[in-house]
Structure formats: structure tokens, C-alpha cells
Amino acid sequence: MKFIVTIDRDEDGVFVVECPSIPGCVSQGKTEEEAMANIKDAIKQCLEVRAERRMPLTVAMREVEVFA
């Protein structure tokens, strides 16, 4: 499965990665590469927990257009 993730840096320079289609699925790392490896593991774990609890694996996402 493929997932879209967001990558940001916090005030300490740590890379924070989130998978928006899986609520609460967030990880981090000292480097972008470490953070990406960590989010892959986090996604696997989140999917396992959601399956065990019989929750939907992901939430619906839509694209919206906003005019400024």
C-alpha cells in the first residue's frame, strides 16, 4: 500500500512525519531519512491496531480548491 505523508521540522530541527489518512499516525527522526523509515513502521503498527479494533484502516480524504 502507498500513503501520502507530510514532512515538517520542529523548532529543534527534528523531522516530524505524519500520515493524514491514518488519524494519529505520526513519527519523527533526526534526519529526513530516519523519519521516513520510522513513519513506515508507524503506519504498519497503526494499521494493525485499527484492524484489531475493527476500525476503518484509513479515513476519507478529498481535494478542495480554495481561492484567496
N, CA, C and O of each residue as an XYZ file, in Angstrom:
272
protein
N       0.843     -1.179      0.000
C       0.000      0.000      0.000
C       0.888      1.243      0.000
O       1.980      1.247      0.569
N       0.405      2.274     -0.638
C       1.118      3.544     -0.664
C       0.296      4.590      0.077
O      -0.931      4.622     -0.019
N       0.998      5.444      0.819
C       0.348      6.504      1.585
C       1.070      7.819      1.344
O       2.285      7.845      1.148
N       0.323      8.896      1.358
C       0.890     10.251      1.321
C       1.265     10.619      2.751
O       0.493     10.381      3.680
N       2.447     11.197      2.926
C       2.859     11.678      4.243
C       3.292     13.134      4.130
O       3.703     13.595      3.065
N       3.192     13.846      5.242
C       3.692     15.219      5.304
C       4.976     15.216      6.121
O       5.121     14.452      7.076
N       5.896     16.074      5.735
C       7.179     16.175      6.434
C       7.370     17.627      6.848
O       7.223     18.544      6.040
N       7.700     17.817      8.123
C       7.918     19.161      8.654
C       9.099     19.089      9.605
O       9.514     17.995      9.988
N       9.635     20.204      9.985
C      10.694     20.260     11.002
C      10.179     21.075     12.173
O       9.554     22.121     11.997
N      10.452     20.577     13.375
C      10.022     21.333     14.551
C      11.082     22.349     14.933
O      12.107     22.474     14.264
N      10.827     23.074     16.012
C      11.734     24.151     16.435
C      13.119     23.660     16.836
O      14.063     24.449     16.893
N      13.250     22.358     17.116
C      14.547     21.775     17.465
C      15.246     21.157     16.260
O      16.333     20.597     16.398
N      14.636     21.250     15.083
C      15.230     20.701     13.872
C      14.915     19.235     13.630
O      15.456     18.631     12.704
N      14.045     18.652     14.451
C      13.650     17.256     14.285
C      12.625     17.161     13.156
O      11.715     17.985     13.069
N      12.772     16.162     12.299
C      11.818     15.942     11.219
C      10.604     15.212     11.771
O      10.728     14.154     12.387
N       9.441     15.783     11.546
C       8.174     15.206     12.008
C       7.386     14.791     10.771
O       7.151     15.598      9.872
N       6.980     13.519     10.738
C       6.271     12.979      9.584
C       4.907     12.484     10.046
O       4.793     11.828     11.081
N       3.873     12.804      9.271
C       2.514     12.406      9.618
C       1.841     11.793      8.398
O       2.077     12.215      7.266
N       1.005     10.798      8.643
C       0.202     10.176      7.587
C      -1.239     10.632      7.786
O      -1.953     10.054      8.606
N      -1.683     11.652      7.060
C      -3.006     12.232      7.301
C      -4.177     11.266      7.123
O      -5.229     11.464      7.731
N      -4.018     10.236      6.310
C      -5.139      9.323      6.085
C      -5.313      8.309      7.212
O      -6.286      7.555      7.230
N      -4.355      8.292      8.163
C      -4.469      7.433      9.341
C      -4.386      8.331     10.578
O      -3.288      8.723     10.974
N      -5.526      8.664     11.194
C      -5.521      9.586     12.332
C      -4.559      9.147     13.437
O      -4.568      7.992     13.864
N      -3.735     10.084     13.889
C      -2.808      9.816     14.982
C      -1.515      9.142     14.571
O      -0.685      8.840     15.428
N      -1.321      8.898     13.289
C      -0.111      8.208     12.825
C       0.969      9.239     12.536
O       0.996      9.864     11.476
N       1.860      9.398     13.514
C       2.916     10.408     13.459
C       4.214      9.768     13.924
O       4.207      8.912     14.808
N       5.331     10.181     13.329
C       6.640      9.723     13.784
C       7.634     10.855     13.567
O       7.272     11.934     13.098
N       8.883     10.597     13.911
C       9.902     11.629     13.770
C      11.271     10.997     13.627
O      11.428      9.786     13.782
N      12.257     11.822     13.332
C      13.632     11.356     13.236
C      14.585     12.532     13.186
O      14.187     13.657     12.883
N      15.843     12.263     13.485
C      16.861     13.324     13.462
C      17.167     13.760     12.037
O      17.522     14.914     11.795
N      17.026     12.820     11.083
C      17.208     13.130      9.670
C      15.908     12.809      8.940
O      15.050     12.100      9.465
N      15.773     13.334      7.729
C      14.576     13.042      6.946
C      14.502     11.540      6.638
O      13.422     10.949      6.667
N      15.644     10.936      6.348
C      15.680      9.507      6.044
C      15.228      8.674      7.242
O      14.468      7.717      7.091
N      15.700      9.045      8.429
C      15.304      8.333      9.649
C      13.806      8.501      9.901
O      13.119      7.548     10.267
N      13.313      9.712      9.704
C      11.894      9.977      9.916
C      11.041      9.168      8.938
O       9.995      8.648      9.324
N      11.470      9.054      7.684
C      10.726      8.281      6.694
C      10.722      6.795      7.042
O       9.700      6.126      6.886
N      11.843      6.278      7.507
C      11.888      4.873      7.933
C      10.968      4.662      9.128
O      10.273      3.649      9.207
N      10.962      5.610     10.052
C      10.130      5.496     11.250
C       8.641      5.566     10.929
O       7.845      4.865     11.553
N       8.248      6.408      9.957
C       6.818      6.507      9.647
C       6.334      5.239      8.972
O       5.174      4.863      9.143
N       7.182      4.573      8.215
C       6.785      3.300      7.605
C       6.428      2.290      8.696
O       5.426      1.582      8.592
N       7.246      2.231      9.731
C       6.964      1.333     10.857
C       5.704      1.764     11.589
O       4.886      0.926     11.970
N       5.545      3.063     11.786
C       4.359      3.583     12.479
C       3.085      3.263     11.694
O       2.065      2.906     12.283
N       3.144      3.390     10.374
C       1.976      3.083      9.549
C       1.588      1.619      9.711
O       0.413      1.303      9.892
N       2.568      0.729      9.645
C       2.294     -0.701      9.822
C       1.626     -0.967     11.170
O       0.642     -1.704     11.247
N       2.160     -0.370     12.222
C       1.613     -0.579     13.560
C       0.208      0.010     13.686
O      -0.674     -0.615     14.275
N      -0.003      1.193     13.142
C      -1.331      1.817     13.207
C      -2.363      0.974     12.469
O      -3.482      0.800     12.952
N      -1.997      0.454     11.309
C      -2.926     -0.380     10.548
C      -3.269     -1.654     11.310
O      -4.420     -2.090     11.303
N      -2.278     -2.253     11.968
C      -2.521     -3.459     12.769
C      -3.509     -3.178     13.895
O      -4.451     -3.942     14.103
N      -3.295     -2.085     14.619
C      -4.173     -1.733     15.742
C      -5.581     -1.438     15.242
O      -6.558     -1.881     15.845
N      -5.692     -0.697     14.149
C      -7.010     -0.355     13.624
C      -7.741     -1.619     13.160
O      -8.952     -1.734     13.344
N      -7.015     -2.561     12.562
C      -7.630     -3.819     12.126
C      -8.096     -4.641     13.330
O      -9.192     -5.202     13.315
N      -7.259     -4.711     14.375
C      -7.623     -5.449     15.586
C      -8.886     -4.879     16.226
O      -9.712     -5.626     16.752
N      -9.032     -3.580     16.181
C     -10.189     -2.906     16.795
C     -11.373     -2.784     15.833
O     -12.395     -2.177     16.154
N     -11.210     -3.372     14.658
C     -12.241     -3.335     13.615
C     -12.645     -1.909     13.247
O     -13.816     -1.615     13.004
N     -11.660     -1.053     13.216
C     -11.863      0.332     12.797
C     -11.536      0.436     11.309
O     -10.788     -0.394     10.794
N     -12.067      1.416     10.615
C     -11.632      1.619      9.229
C     -10.120      1.848      9.202
O      -9.585      2.548     10.062
N      -9.436      1.267      8.228
C      -7.981      1.403      8.189
C      -7.542      2.836      7.924
O      -6.536      3.298      8.463
N      -8.299      3.528      7.096
C      -7.960      4.913      6.777
C      -9.229      5.756      6.807
O     -10.340      5.228      6.849
N      -9.050      7.051      6.786
C     -10.180      7.970      6.690
C     -10.217      8.535      5.273
O      -9.199      8.571      4.582
N     -11.380      8.968      4.857
C     -11.530      9.542      3.515
C     -10.813     10.882      3.433
O     -10.825     11.674      4.376
N     -10.204     11.112      2.308
C      -9.543     12.388      2.058
C     -10.070     12.933      0.740
O     -10.315     12.176     -0.200
N     -10.241     14.228      0.674
C     -10.729     14.892     -0.538
C      -9.826     16.085     -0.838
O      -9.205     16.659      0.056
N      -9.772     16.433     -2.088
C      -9.046     17.614     -2.500
C     -10.045     18.749     -2.650
O     -11.099     18.573     -3.261
N      -9.728     19.900     -2.102
C     -10.601     21.062     -2.233
C      -9.803     22.212     -2.843
O      -8.588     22.309     -2.672
N     -10.494     23.054     -3.537
C      -9.848     24.227     -4.121
C     -10.290     25.463     -3.342
O     -11.485     25.671     -3.129
N      -9.345     26.266     -2.926
C      -9.624     27.476     -2.160
C      -9.052     28.664     -2.917
O      -7.883     28.665     -3.303
N      -9.870     29.651     -3.121
C      -9.422     30.858     -3.801
C      -9.131     31.928     -2.756
O      -9.972     32.228     -1.908
N      -7.952     32.490     -2.822
C      -7.570     33.519     -1.854
C      -7.824     34.893     -2.384
O      -7.558     35.879     -1.696
